[in-house]
Amino acid sequence: MGDLTWDGEFEYSRWRHGGWYVHNVRYPSGAVGCVSRNYEDRKWRIACDSRQEDVTYPSRNAAARAERDLIAAGVLGQR
C-alpha cells in the first residue's frame, strides 16, 4: 500500500482489544494496520504509532489513511 494516490475504501474487521484491523494497510513486516478509539477521550489513533507525540484523527478512515501514508513515507514500521 505504498501508493499515496490510492483513495479506495479501507477493509476493516474488529480487533479483540476494541480497535479495528485495517486489512489493506500493510507494514513492511507484513503486519496489518490497526486503528482504535478505545481511549478515555474516544479519539481515533493509530494503535501501533511509535511517534513520541499523541496524534489523534477525526475518523476511523482518517486514522487508516494516515497510517498508510506514514508507512509509505518510512515513518512507521522501520524497525
Secondary structure, DSSP 4 states (H G I P E B T S, - for coil): ---TT------EEE-TTSSEEEEEEE-TTSPEEEEE--STT--BEETT--SSS---BSSHHHHHHHHHHHHHTTSSS--
